[in-house]
């Protein structure tokens, strides 16, 4: 018994030190409302010539910065992913790129005019400057409004006020990676088994007992949904049990003071689907009743338990 208690303490200590109960790696944010964005350059200056619009279900990388980039107002800077195999990969050249292309061609035309008539270079330069000023004023007054689909790799700016509102309303949710190294962690905590199904032993038929087992567990926790909090947990436990040995049909144990409950220890394992707090699971293990040996028919015999809806785990361990 002393060895069992020592092993139990080792498991609790190990699980507390090394196990992680986080939900996995967040890789994207999902925005569940039609939203408008500015774009920013590499210095986080807002480009006011284009406003991008996204539909419900738009996704961006999960990491973001918060900067004061326009009139002292805070903006959340997001990165639109460079999709590879996604229906958002295709798209037309963005208006800003079109403008740069047109400007480049226009400058080449001006250069050619300089060559033709160098004496008019100053006039051509003034014309070009005037056109640039007018173009900027027009863009500031009437920015392009375009669908963001297909315009990959942009840095986007969304006012922090809007971002916080969407977050508060649950319209910005986390999207997690399902890659094994990102979605699989060690998990730990305490697990309770509410009842045990005991197979037929000799002349004793199949039986169900309500021996309560509370034990520390450490195991593998694998995320199985990118958006919902759904996991598979494979726990391994070693815990204390309060075992009912008073049934004369299953025990030759002499109980004192009419008490039929004695302490023992239990190991168990299994598989549990944790579907946003709703558990569907199957657990098996063995009981070792303290000091009674094989006088108790189920000592060291395999038992089984299952659950639909009942949570094997403490809520803080999910």
C-alpha positions, 0 to 999 in steps of 0.5 A: 500500500505504501508503494501505491501511495508513493507512486500516486504522489509521483504521478501527481507531481509529474503531471503538475510539473509537465502536463499542459491543459491548453487548447492547442495552437491558435493559427487563425482568427475567424471573423463572423461578420461582414467587415471593412479594412484599410491596408497598411504598408510596412511602416504601418501607414494606412493606405487610404486609397482602398477599402477592402470588404470581407464576408462572414467567415473571413480568416486572418492569422491569429497574431496581431499588433495594436498601433496608433496609425491614424489620427491617434486612433488605435488600429489592430494590424492583421495579416491576411494569409497567403493561401496556397490551396484555398478558394481564396487564392485567385484574384485580380490585381489590386487597384493599388498595383494597377495604379503603380503599373499605370504610373510606371508606364506614364513615367516612361512616357514622360521620360520619352518626352524628355528625350524628344524635347529636353527644353520642356522637361520642367513643364512636363514635371509640373504636369506630372506633379499636378496629376499626382496631387489630383490623383491622391486627392481623388483617391482620398475622397473616393477610395476604391471598394473591393472584395478582399478575396484573392488578395493574399498577404495583405497587412490589414487595419481594423479599428481596435474599437470594432475589433473589441466589439466583434470579440465581445459579441463572439464574432471573432473566434479562434481557429486551431491547428490540427497538426499533431505537434500543435494539437496534441499535448500532455494533460493532467488533473483528477478523474472520477469514475462514478460506477463500475461494471464487473464481468461474471466471476464464477457463479456470480453474474455480471454486476454493477457497483458504485465504488467511487474512484478519485485519482490523478491522471496524466495522458494525451489530449488531442484536439479534433476540431479546428473551431470547437473545443472538441478533444480526445483524451487518453488518460492513465490514472492511479487513484484511491478507491472506496470499495464495497466488499460487504456483499456476502456473495462476492466476499469472505471479508469480515467487516468490523462495525458493520462497515462494508467499505474499505480503502484501496487503490485503482489504476485505469485507462481508456478513451474519452471524447470531450465534446465542448464539455459533453463527455462520451467515454469508455474506461477500464481498470483494476481494483486492489482492496487493501488487506483483504487479498483474494477474499474479495472476489473482484480483487485485481479483476478487470472492470469497465465503465462508460459515460454519455454526458457525465464528465469524468474530469474536473471542469478545471482540467478540460 
